[in-house]
Amino acid sequence: MTSNYKNNAIRGPINAWLFNVLSSYMNLMFGASKAQLFKGHPDTVVEIGSGAGANMRYLRRGTTLIAIEPNIHMHQNLKKSAKKYGILLEIKTTTGESIDIPKASVDLEKIGHPKPDKR
């Protein structure tokens, strides 16, 4: 299956910057829910739409993250986050509809955000 995704030279870098800047705020809004979601996660995690790597803070050091992220402008921030949190990173520049991972080969696949934490 091929992807019809086209990186945008203007929106792509802006989205990468924005996701990176909002990472701490997103942790405030969703941190407890995400910590619960990732609690006891397997050694390898597939994340569809990894963005700038905001969820890496919830993974154990040494976890392998297969990041499905078609926006090539996000990849630099993904690599920085992986280094910061000790995550083994594999980036797949494709869309969720075009994933080339065999069926039933992973134990945790994460898509989207949980509901905001209650305040």
KEVOBA-264910 format. One line per field, with one value per residue (C-alpha): residue number from 1; residue in one letter; chain; z, y, x. Coordinates in Angstrom, 2 decimals, always signed. Layout:
BEGIN
num = (NUM_...)
residu = (a_...)
chaine = (A_...)
zz = (Z_...)
yy = (Y_...)
xx = (X_...)
***
This chain:
BEGIN
num = (1_2_3_4_5_6_7_8_9_10_11_12_13_14_15_16_17_18_19_20_21_22_23_24_25_26_27_28_29_30_31_32_33_34_35_36_37_38_39_40_41_42_43_44_45_46_47_48_49_50_51_52_53_54_55_56_57_58_59_60_61_62_63_64_65_66_67_68_69_70_71_72_73_74_75_76_77_78_79_80_81_82_83_84_85_86_87_88_89_90_91_92_93_94_95_96_97_98_99_100_101_102_103_104_105_106_107_108_109_110_111_112_113_114_115_116_117_118_119)
residu = (m_t_s_n_y_k_n_n_a_i_r_g_p_i_n_a_w_l_f_n_v_l_s_s_y_m_n_l_m_f_g_a_s_k_a_q_l_f_k_g_h_p_d_t_v_v_e_i_g_s_g_a_g_a_n_m_r_y_l_r_r_g_t_t_l_i_a_i_e_p_n_i_h_m_h_q_n_l_k_k_s_a_k_k_y_g_i_l_l_e_i_k_t_t_t_g_e_s_i_d_i_p_k_a_s_v_d_l_e_k_i_g_h_p_k_p_d_k_r)
chaine = (A_A_A_A_A_A_A_A_A_A_A_A_A_A_A_A_A_A_A_A_A_A_A_A_A_A_A_A_A_A_A_A_A_A_A_A_A_A_A_A_A_A_A_A_A_A_A_A_A_A_A_A_A_A_A_A_A_A_A_A_A_A_A_A_A_A_A_A_A_A_A_A_A_A_A_A_A_A_A_A_A_A_A_A_A_A_A_A_A_A_A_A_A_A_A_A_A_A_A_A_A_A_A_A_A_A_A_A_A_A_A_A_A_A_A_A_A_A_A)
zz = (+0.00_-0.88_+0.87_-0.80_+1.96_+0.71_+3.07_+3.01_+3.02_+5.09_+7.32_+8.02_+9.83_+11.59_+12.89_+14.05_+15.95_+17.44_+18.61_+20.24_+22.00_+23.22_+24.60_+28.22_+28.07_+26.65_+29.51_+31.96_+30.25_+29.58_+31.74_+34.30_+31.64_+29.44_+32.34_+33.06_+29.37_+29.03_+32.47_+32.06_+28.31_+26.26_+25.16_+21.67_+21.08_+17.76_+17.78_+14.84_+14.50_+16.88_+16.20_+18.08_+20.50_+23.44_+24.57_+24.98_+28.52_+29.50_+28.11_+30.00_+28.99_+26.45_+24.96_+21.17_+19.61_+16.03_+15.17_+12.23_+11.28_+7.68_+8.39_+7.81_+9.66_+12.91_+12.63_+14.11_+17.26_+17.44_+17.40_+20.09_+22.33_+21.85_+22.91_+25.92_+27.21_+26.21_+23.63_+20.71_+17.75_+14.37_+12.21_+9.39_+7.04_+6.08_+7.06_+9.34_+6.33_+4.76_+7.71_+6.69_+10.03_+10.03_+11.67_+15.28_+15.57_+18.30_+21.77_+22.04_+19.34_+20.37_+18.32_+19.38_+22.83_+25.88_+27.41_+29.38_+33.05_+35.49_+37.32)
yy = (+0.00_+3.41_+6.70_+9.82_+12.03_+15.02_+17.02_+20.71_+23.02_+25.64_+23.75_+20.87_+22.92_+25.06_+21.95_+20.46_+23.65_+23.93_+20.30_+20.75_+23.97_+22.49_+19.31_+20.55_+21.91_+18.62_+16.82_+19.04_+18.30_+14.58_+13.48_+11.34_+9.65_+8.96_+7.64_+5.19_+4.28_+3.45_+1.80_-1.66_-1.21_-3.86_-3.52_-2.42_+0.20_+1.36_+4.92_+6.23_+9.97_+10.36_+14.09_+15.58_+12.65_+13.98_+10.48_+9.27_+10.67_+7.91_+5.06_+3.14_+3.74_+1.11_+0.79_+0.44_+2.94_+2.41_+5.92_+6.19_+9.85_+11.01_+14.63_+14.59_+17.90_+16.11_+13.64_+15.88_+16.45_+12.71_+11.92_+14.54_+13.19_+9.61_+10.60_+12.56_+9.68_+6.75_+5.35_+3.15_+4.82_+3.51_+6.12_+5.05_+7.90_+6.67_+7.15_+4.94_+3.51_+2.39_+0.76_-2.09_-3.90_-7.50_-8.09_-9.31_-8.49_-5.82_-5.71_-1.97_+0.43_+4.00_+6.42_+9.89_+11.42_+10.34_+12.72_+15.62_+14.97_+16.38_+19.49)
xx = (+0.00_+1.38_+0.82_-0.56_+0.88_+2.86_+5.07_+4.30_+7.33_+5.48_+3.03_+5.43_+8.11_+5.48_+3.69_+7.01_+7.86_+4.35_+4.25_+7.64_+6.60_+3.30_+4.87_+5.02_+1.47_+0.20_+1.94_+0.04_-3.27_-2.84_+0.12_-1.71_-3.85_-0.84_+1.23_-1.60_-1.96_+1.74_+2.10_+3.61_+4.03_+5.87_+9.50_+8.42_+5.71_+4.25_+2.93_+0.95_+1.43_+4.38_+4.72_+7.68_+7.96_+5.94_+4.96_+8.53_+8.61_+6.14_+8.26_+10.94_+14.56_+15.57_+12.07_+11.99_+9.57_+8.46_+7.30_+4.89_+5.36_+4.95_+5.94_+9.71_+9.99_+9.05_+11.93_+14.63_+12.55_+11.75_+15.48_+16.21_+13.44_+14.65_+18.15_+16.84_+14.67_+16.91_+14.49_+15.57_+13.87_+12.81_+11.05_+8.76_+7.92_+4.50_+0.86_-1.20_-3.03_+0.27_+2.03_+4.30_+4.33_+3.07_-0.32_-0.26_+3.47_+3.19_+1.63_+0.89_-0.17_-0.95_-3.05_-4.22_-4.68_-6.71_-9.23_-7.71_-7.01_-9.57_-8.40)
***
